[in-house]
Amino acid sequence: MISGVSAYQRAAATTSTPSVGSMAAADGDPSDFSNMVQSLVTDTATKLQSAETAGARQVAGQGDLIDVVTAIGAAETALNTVVAVRDRMVGAYNEIMRMQV
C-alpha cells in the first residue's frame, strides 16, 4: 500500500494539471478561462508529442520502457482532464439552453 501511494505521488509530481485556484477567476474575466483552456490544450498536445517521441525512441532501441510508460501515463492523464473539462462545458451549455427566458 505504501509503495502504491509513493508511486502515485511521483506520478502526480510529473504531471502538471491546473489547480482549482488557477481554474476559477476571482473577477470572472472570460479571458482567464480562455487562457486556462488554451494552456490545458497546449500542455496536453505537448505531453502527447512527448509520449509519441518516447515510444519511437523505444522502438528504435534508444529509449527506456519506463520512460515510455511514464510519458504515456502523463499524456493519458492530461487527455482525460481535457475531456472532463469539455464534458463539463457541454453540460453547462446544455443546461443554459434548457433555461426558460
C-alpha positions in Angstrom: 0.0 0.0 0.0 2.8 2.4 0.9 4.6 1.7 -2.4 1.4 2.4 -4.3 1.0 5.8 -2.5 4.6 6.8 -3.3 4.2 5.8 -6.9 1.0 7.9 -7.2 2.9 10.8 -5.6 5.7 10.5 -8.1 3.3 10.3 -11.0 1.4 13.3 -9.7 4.6 15.3 -9.4 5.4 14.5 -13.1 2.0 15.6 -14.4 1.1 19.2 -14.1 -2.6 19.9 -14.0 -4.0 23.3 -13.3 -5.0 23.9 -9.7 -8.5 24.8 -8.7 -7.4 28.3 -7.9 -6.0 28.8 -11.4 -9.1 27.5 -13.0 -11.5 29.8 -11.2 -11.0 33.5 -11.8 -11.8 35.8 -8.9 -13.2 38.6 -11.1 -14.9 36.3 -13.6 -12.8 37.6 -16.5 -13.6 35.4 -19.5 -10.1 35.7 -20.9 -8.8 33.9 -17.8 -10.9 30.9 -18.6 -9.9 31.1 -22.3 -6.2 31.2 -21.2 -6.7 28.2 -18.9 -8.3 26.2 -21.7 -5.7 27.2 -24.1 -2.8 26.3 -21.8 -4.5 23.0 -20.9 -4.8 22.0 -24.6 -1.3 23.1 -25.3 0.1 21.2 -22.4 -1.9 18.1 -23.4 -0.6 18.3 -27.0 3.0 18.6 -25.7 2.6 15.6 -23.5 1.1 13.6 -26.4 4.0 14.5 -28.6 6.4 13.6 -25.8 4.8 10.2 -25.4 5.0 9.6 -29.2 8.7 10.6 -29.2 9.4 8.3 -26.2 7.6 5.4 -28.0 9.6 6.0 -31.2 12.8 6.0 -29.3 11.9 2.7 -27.6 11.1 1.1 -30.9 14.5 2.4 -32.3 16.2 0.8 -29.3 17.3 4.1 -27.8 14.8 4.6 -25.0 13.8 3.0 -21.7 10.4 1.3 -21.4 9.8 3.0 -18.0 10.1 6.4 -19.7 7.6 5.3 -22.3 5.1 4.2 -19.7 5.6 7.3 -17.7 5.1 9.6 -20.8 2.0 7.7 -21.9 0.6 7.9 -18.4 1.1 11.6 -18.2 -0.4 12.1 -21.7 -3.4 9.9 -20.7 -4.0 11.9 -17.6 -3.8 15.2 -19.5 -6.1 14.0 -22.2 -8.6 12.8 -19.6 -8.5 16.2 -17.9 -9.2 17.9 -21.3 -12.1 15.5 -21.9 -13.6 16.2 -18.5 -13.4 19.9 -18.9 -15.1 19.6 -22.3 -17.8 17.4 -20.9 -18.5 20.0 -18.1 -18.6 22.8 -20.6 -21.0 21.0 -22.9 -23.2 20.1 -19.9 -23.2 23.7 -18.7 -24.1 24.9 -22.2 -27.0 22.3 -22.4 -28.3 23.4 -19.0 -28.2 27.1 -20.1 -30.1 26.2 -23.3 -32.8 24.5 -21.3 -33.5 27.5 -19.1 -36.7 29.4 -19.8 -36.3 33.0 -20.6 
